[in-house]
Amino acid sequence: MQRVVADANVFLSFIVHRNDKQRDLAKALLAKAEDGELLVAVLQFVVFEIVYVLQSAYSIRDEELATLVRDLLALPGVQFTDDAPWRRVFDFWPRPLASLADASIVAVAAMNRYDSIATFDRKLSNKLAALGLASYW
């Protein structure tokens, strides 16, 4: 079974109607997870990032966010992990990746040999091959 680490922007595009193409891709990814075709890993800090963006940019209430996060983590084929290999994170941050969140995603994917990273962040996806990782899209 293919194992994919998902970036926060994948879930944000699924939840918030900000880009139809990205939303369709995110829905397809989660549908494949639900059908048992792949496992989607959701990292602890990705959940924090999702909640922060939904609170600050979209003013979603805490109660609604709690329900949303619970439902997200309960989706079939979605696996929550609180893995944070900090020594490995510093191999990627602040160089070659300026974002601590991106470096953390890459570190977890590399350490646990995930098949790919699902992200709509072009800067990150363009760097994955050079880091020995694959982009899901």
C-alpha positions as CSV (number, residue, x, y, z in Angstrom):
1,M,0.0,0.0,0.0
2,Q,1.3,3.4,-0.9
3,R,2.0,5.7,2.1
4,V,1.7,9.5,1.6
5,V,2.4,12.4,4.0
6,A,-0.1,15.2,3.4
7,D,0.8,18.9,3.8
8,A,-1.7,21.2,5.6
9,N,-2.6,22.9,2.3
10,V,-4.1,19.6,1.0
11,F,-6.6,19.6,3.9
12,L,-7.2,23.3,3.7
13,S,-8.0,23.0,0.0
14,F,-10.4,20.1,0.8
15,I,-12.1,22.0,3.6
16,V,-12.2,25.6,2.2
17,H,-13.3,26.2,-1.3
18,R,-10.3,28.3,-2.4
19,N,-9.2,26.4,-5.5
20,D,-11.5,24.0,-7.4
21,K,-8.6,22.0,-9.0
22,Q,-6.8,21.6,-5.7
23,R,-10.1,20.6,-3.9
24,D,-10.8,17.9,-6.5
25,L,-7.2,16.6,-6.1
26,A,-7.5,16.5,-2.3
27,K,-10.9,14.8,-2.5
28,A,-9.5,12.2,-4.9
29,L,-6.5,11.6,-2.5
30,L,-8.8,11.1,0.5
31,A,-11.2,8.9,-1.6
32,K,-8.2,6.6,-2.4
33,A,-7.4,6.5,1.3
34,E,-11.0,5.6,2.1
35,D,-11.0,2.8,-0.5
36,G,-7.8,1.4,1.0
37,E,-5.6,2.2,-1.9
38,L,-3.2,4.3,0.1
39,L,-2.5,5.6,3.6
40,V,-2.5,9.3,4.2
41,A,-0.3,10.4,7.2
42,V,-1.4,13.5,9.0
43,L,1.4,14.9,11.2
44,Q,0.7,16.6,14.5
45,F,2.1,19.9,13.5
46,V,0.1,19.8,10.2
47,V,-3.1,19.7,12.4
48,F,-1.8,22.7,14.3
49,E,-1.2,24.5,11.0
50,I,-4.7,23.7,9.7
51,V,-6.3,24.9,12.9
52,Y,-4.3,28.1,13.0
53,V,-5.2,29.0,9.4
54,L,-8.9,28.2,9.8
55,Q,-9.0,30.3,13.0
56,S,-7.0,33.2,11.8
57,A,-7.9,33.5,8.1
58,Y,-11.4,32.1,8.1
59,S,-12.7,32.8,11.7
60,I,-14.0,29.3,12.2
61,R,-15.2,28.8,15.8
62,D,-13.3,26.5,18.2
63,E,-16.2,24.1,18.6
64,E,-16.5,23.7,14.8
65,L,-12.8,23.3,14.5
66,A,-12.7,20.5,17.1
67,T,-15.4,18.6,15.3
68,L,-13.7,19.1,12.0
69,V,-10.3,17.9,13.3
70,R,-12.0,14.8,14.9
71,D,-13.8,14.0,11.7
72,L,-10.6,14.5,9.6
73,L,-8.6,12.1,11.8
74,A,-11.4,9.6,11.8
75,L,-11.5,9.3,8.0
76,P,-10.7,5.8,6.8
77,G,-7.2,5.5,5.5
78,V,-6.0,8.6,7.4
79,Q,-3.4,8.0,10.1
80,F,-2.4,10.6,12.7
81,T,1.2,10.6,13.8
82,D,3.0,12.8,16.4
83,D,6.4,11.8,15.0
84,A,9.0,14.7,15.0
85,P,12.5,13.6,14.3
86,W,14.1,16.9,15.3
87,R,17.7,16.0,14.5
88,R,16.6,15.1,11.0
89,V,14.5,18.3,10.8
90,F,17.6,20.4,11.2
91,D,19.2,18.6,8.2
92,F,16.5,20.4,6.1
93,W,15.9,23.7,8.0
94,P,16.7,26.5,7.6
95,R,18.5,25.3,4.4
96,P,17.6,23.9,2.0
97,L,14.0,24.5,3.2
98,A,13.1,27.9,4.7
99,S,9.9,26.6,6.3
100,L,10.1,24.7,9.5
101,A,6.8,23.0,8.7
102,D,8.1,21.9,5.3
103,A,11.4,20.6,6.8
104,S,9.4,18.7,9.4
105,I,7.2,17.0,6.7
106,V,10.3,16.1,4.7
107,A,12.1,14.8,7.8
108,V,9.2,12.5,8.7
109,A,8.7,11.3,5.2
110,A,12.5,10.6,4.8
111,M,12.9,8.9,8.2
112,N,9.8,6.7,7.8
113,R,10.3,6.0,4.1
114,Y,6.9,7.3,2.9
115,D,6.3,6.9,-0.8
116,S,5.5,10.6,-1.4
117,I,4.4,13.9,-0.1
118,A,1.1,15.4,-1.2
119,T,1.4,19.2,-1.3
120,F,0.2,22.1,-3.4
121,D,3.3,24.1,-2.4
122,R,5.2,24.3,-5.7
123,K,8.4,25.5,-4.0
124,L,8.4,22.5,-1.8
125,S,7.3,20.0,-4.5
126,N,10.1,21.3,-6.8
127,K,12.7,20.5,-4.1
128,L,11.5,17.0,-3.2
129,A,13.4,15.1,-5.9
130,A,16.7,16.7,-4.9
131,L,16.0,15.7,-1.3
132,G,15.4,12.0,-2.4
133,L,11.6,12.2,-2.1
134,A,8.7,12.1,-4.5
135,S,5.8,14.5,-4.9
136,Y,2.4,12.7,-4.9
137,W,1.2,14.9,-7.8
